[in-house]
Amino acid sequence: MEPETTSNKVCIYALNEKAEEVLQATCVLNGEVVICTGDETCVQNLNTHGAYHMETGKTVYPKDGVVFLQALPSHFDSGHLTAVRCE
């Protein structure tokens, strides 16, 4: 599968009690793997549980690189958590 053109950075936000977006984690492509930083629990969950990739039907992890970044926006697409490509 050819990777789509994508940003090398994805930001994950959660809504707080005032319905404001709060940055939870930033995931950045570093060589062929993704490094996520931010809220310790969020980062641990990403590293341990990965993200569901809709196109492949598989769970992908930061070690999977750009495919992991591609999976994040659809994996975190709810009223409470969102993931967007960012600069």
trRosetta pair geometry for C-beta under 8 A, 3 or more apart (Angstrom, degrees):
i j d omega theta_ij theta_ji phi_ij phi_ji
1 55 7.3 129 -151 126 153 132
1 56 7.2 -105 -18 -76 162 107
1 67 7.9 84 86 -104 124 117
3 6 6.8 -81 164 7 103 116
3 66 4.7 30 -143 111 149 137
3 67 6.7 -110 -103 -68 103 69
3 70 6.9 -151 -149 -44 87 141
4 70 6.3 115 41 -118 103 129
6 66 6.1 143 54 -165 134 102
6 69 5.8 139 140 111 143 121
6 70 5.7 -105 -83 -81 157 84
6 85 6.7 -146 -170 -106 77 134
7 10 6.9 134 85 -66 109 65
7 69 7.5 -138 79 168 67 134
7 85 3.7 128 25 -168 133 113
7 86 6.8 151 135 43 158 27
7 87 7.1 -103 -148 -79 133 55
8 28 6.2 40 139 -160 86 69
8 29 4.1 -94 -158 35 89 113
8 66 8.0 -60 -114 -105 66 90
8 69 7.3 -74 -146 -116 32 169
9 26 6.6 -9 -167 -175 100 96
9 27 7.0 157 -153 83 50 52
9 28 4.9 -6 -104 -104 84 78
9 29 7.3 -108 -60 9 51 78
9 69 7.8 -51 -70 -136 4 130
9 85 6.9 101 82 -162 61 64
9 86 5.4 -76 114 72 105 74
9 87 6.8 109 63 -125 133 15
10 26 7.5 163 84 -156 45 50
10 27 4.8 -9 59 59 93 102
10 69 5.2 170 -19 -149 125 83
10 72 4.7 105 149 76 161 153
10 73 7.0 -126 -140 -50 126 81
10 83 5.3 25 169 176 116 104
10 84 6.9 169 -154 85 74 26
10 85 5.7 -49 -100 -98 72 48
10 86 6.7 110 -138 16 23 86
11 23 6.1 -56 -171 -130 111 100
11 25 7.6 171 -154 90 48 49
11 26 5.4 -17 -105 -106 73 76
11 27 7.9 -169 -77 22 28 70
11 83 7.0 173 86 -150 39 60
11 84 5.9 -18 60 62 87 78
11 85 8.0 78 16 -179 77 8
11 86 4.1 23 -7 -1 115 145
12 23 7.5 97 75 -160 52 58
12 24 4.8 -60 104 64 96 104
12 25 4.5 11 45 54 117 88
12 26 7.5 -152 18 -72 76 32
12 27 7.2 53 -19 -10 106 104
12 38 7.5 -172 56 61 100 165
12 42 6.6 180 94 179 137 136
12 72 6.9 -103 -76 -174 103 122
12 76 5.7 15 -133 100 101 177
12 81 6.7 -2 -175 -170 96 97
12 82 7.3 175 -150 91 54 41
12 83 4.6 -21 -99 -98 77 87
13 21 4.2 1 179 -168 139 104
13 22 6.4 139 -157 63 79 35
13 23 5.9 -47 -99 -95 77 42
13 24 6.3 157 -118 2 20 92
13 81 7.2 163 86 -151 49 50
13 82 5.2 -10 58 61 95 87
13 83 7.6 171 17 -85 68 38
13 84 7.4 0 4 11 112 102
14 21 7.4 138 69 -150 27 57
14 22 5.6 -31 66 61 78 92
14 24 5.0 71 -9 -51 103 126
14 80 6.1 1 -150 161 79 77
14 81 5.4 -20 -99 -97 75 73
15 19 5.4 -10 -169 -137 118 45
15 20 6.9 134 -150 60 65 28
15 21 6.3 -43 -93 -90 60 51
15 22 7.4 121 -130 12 13 86
15 79 7.2 -37 4 147 143 67
15 80 5.5 -107 30 -140 102 51
15 81 8.0 -116 3 -61 77 38
16 19 7.3 -89 68 -17 60 13
16 20 5.2 -14 40 57 106 83
16 21 8.0 174 0 -102 84 5
16 22 5.0 70 -42 -21 107 128
21 82 7.5 -49 -125 46 119 116
23 26 7.0 3 -177 -50 119 91
23 38 6.5 -122 142 -133 90 130
24 38 5.6 93 139 142 40 140
24 39 4.8 -49 -164 14 70 129
24 42 4.5 149 161 -87 108 169
24 81 7.5 -29 10 -131 153 97
25 36 5.1 11 177 -176 123 106
25 37 6.7 158 -153 80 74 32
25 38 3.6 -159 -105 46 51 140
25 39 6.0 -87 -60 35 83 82
25 42 4.5 -150 -39 121 120 127
25 43 5.5 158 -116 -71 127 75
25 46 6.5 -176 141 -21 170 146
26 36 7.0 165 83 -149 39 59
26 37 5.6 -16 59 60 89 84
26 38 5.7 130 8 -48 69 117
26 86 7.5 -82 -130 64 97 132
27 34 5.1 19 178 173 102 120
27 35 7.2 169 -150 83 57 36
27 36 4.3 -21 -97 -95 84 87
27 46 7.0 -145 -83 -179 127 158
27 62 7.1 -136 -148 -110 115 102
27 68 7.3 -115 165 124 143 110
27 69 6.3 -173 113 -100 118 82
27 72 6.6 178 45 -71 146 158
28 34 6.7 154 75 -155 30 71
28 35 5.6 -22 62 61 85 86
28 36 7.9 157 15 -86 63 40
28 37 7.9 -6 9 10 106 101
29 33 7.7 158 -150 91 57 27
29 34 5.7 -43 -93 -97 51 74
29 65 6.3 56 -133 -162 100 76
29 66 6.0 18 -104 -80 136 72
29 69 6.2 -48 -57 -39 102 145
30 33 6.0 -27 67 75 84 75
30 34 7.0 120 17 -128 80 23
30 35 4.7 21 1 -5 135 114
32 65 4.8 -59 176 -83 58 136
33 62 5.8 53 -180 145 89 83
33 63 5.3 -26 -124 -124 108 42
33 64 7.9 80 -124 33 64 23
33 65 5.6 -81 -93 -79 27 74
34 62 4.0 -120 69 -149 91 80
34 63 7.8 -91 31 -35 77 18
34 64 7.7 -13 5 63 109 60
34 65 6.1 151 -32 -125 84 29
34 66 8.0 149 -60 -66 106 28
34 68 4.9 -121 5 81 144 134
34 69 6.0 168 -95 -53 137 90
35 62 6.9 91 -78 -171 25 134
36 42 7.8 -123 155 120 128 89
36 43 4.8 175 113 -130 107 86
36 46 5.0 10 38 88 173 150
36 47 6.9 -146 45 -53 124 88
36 62 6.1 -116 -12 -92 103 135
37 43 6.5 8 -127 -97 18 138
38 42 5.9 -34 98 74 110 127
38 43 5.8 157 58 -52 74 107
39 42 4.0 66 78 14 106 114
39 43 6.5 172 82 -12 52 87
40 43 5.9 -60 -145 39 26 109
40 44 6.1 27 158 -20 64 110
41 44 5.7 -55 -145 37 29 112
41 45 6.3 30 155 -19 64 106
42 45 5.8 -57 -151 36 29 111
42 46 6.5 29 153 -19 64 105
43 46 5.7 -53 -149 35 32 112
43 47 6.3 27 155 -15 65 108
44 47 5.8 -59 -147 41 30 109
44 48 5.9 16 160 -9 67 116
45 48 6.0 -63 -135 46 26 102
45 49 5.3 -21 -177 24 69 117
46 49 7.1 -61 -107 56 14 79
46 50 7.1 59 -173 -104 48 20
46 51 7.1 -4 -139 -43 79 96
46 62 6.6 70 139 -46 102 109
47 61 7.2 58 -153 -161 40 102
47 62 6.1 -28 -106 5 68 127
49 59 7.5 -91 165 -163 58 135
50 59 4.4 104 90 168 137 98
50 60 5.5 173 -173 83 122 31
50 61 4.2 -75 -97 -81 109 69
50 62 7.8 -140 -111 -13 73 60
50 68 7.3 -105 -152 -125 86 103
51 59 6.9 153 74 -153 25 70
51 60 5.9 -29 64 62 78 81
51 61 7.9 152 18 -87 69 34
51 68 6.3 112 37 -156 116 72
51 71 4.3 146 109 118 117 119
51 72 5.5 -64 -135 -86 172 56
51 75 3.9 -84 -164 -57 104 172
51 76 7.6 -60 -129 -24 121 87
52 57 8.0 -17 -172 -153 92 30
52 58 7.7 177 -148 100 58 24
52 59 5.7 -43 -93 -96 56 68
52 60 7.9 115 -134 16 11 76
52 71 6.6 -176 89 -173 32 120
52 74 7.8 -93 90 105 85 98
52 75 5.3 147 45 -107 73 100
53 56 4.6 19 102 39 120 102
53 57 7.2 -47 84 8 76 16
53 58 5.6 -4 47 64 108 68
53 59 7.2 157 5 -115 83 16
53 60 4.8 52 -35 -9 121 119
53 67 6.3 -12 -104 168 148 97
53 70 7.1 47 -131 94 104 97
53 71 4.0 -77 -92 -98 75 121
53 75 7.8 -34 -72 -57 39 111
54 57 7.5 17 -172 -71 25 49
54 71 7.3 160 1 -132 70 77
54 74 4.9 -56 -19 124 128 156
56 60 7.5 81 55 -48 137 113
56 67 7.8 16 -7 -168 143 125
60 64 4.3 -89 -168 52 101 160
60 67 5.1 -128 -149 119 158 104
60 68 4.8 -152 128 -89 112 69
60 71 5.2 157 47 -10 123 155
61 64 5.4 112 57 -5 58 101
61 68 6.2 -48 105 -97 17 128
62 65 7.9 62 171 -61 44 29
62 68 5.4 147 -100 165 32 173
63 68 7.8 110 46 -42 36 142
64 67 4.6 -67 144 65 112 111
64 68 4.7 130 71 -41 97 98
65 68 6.3 144 70 16 18 101
65 69 7.5 -44 148 -1 46 100
66 69 5.4 -51 -152 36 43 113
66 70 6.3 47 150 -23 70 103
67 70 5.6 -51 -149 35 33 115
67 71 6.5 35 152 -23 64 105
68 71 5.8 -57 -151 32 32 112
68 72 7.0 46 152 -39 63 96
69 72 6.0 -41 -156 6 35 117
69 85 7.9 68 170 -102 106 89
70 73 7.8 -57 -177 22 35 97
71 74 6.5 -78 -165 51 47 96
71 75 5.3 43 149 -27 84 121
72 75 5.5 -63 -135 41 29 112
72 76 5.9 -11 178 17 70 108
72 83 4.0 -108 150 138 98 157
73 76 6.9 -72 -135 58 20 80
73 77 6.5 51 157 -66 58 104
73 82 7.8 13 -141 -176 64 72
73 83 4.9 -130 -88 90 44 92
73 84 6.3 70 -108 -98 102 38
73 85 7.0 -34 -61 -31 128 79
74 77 5.5 -29 -148 -17 34 132
75 83 6.8 15 65 20 85 140
76 81 4.5 -87 -158 132 99 102
76 82 5.6 137 133 -145 98 16
76 83 3.8 92 60 -14 125 102
77 82 6.5 54 -111 -121 41 72
77 83 7.6 -69 -58 32 65 82
78 81 5.3 37 51 48 104 74
78 82 7.2 -145 48 -67 52 66
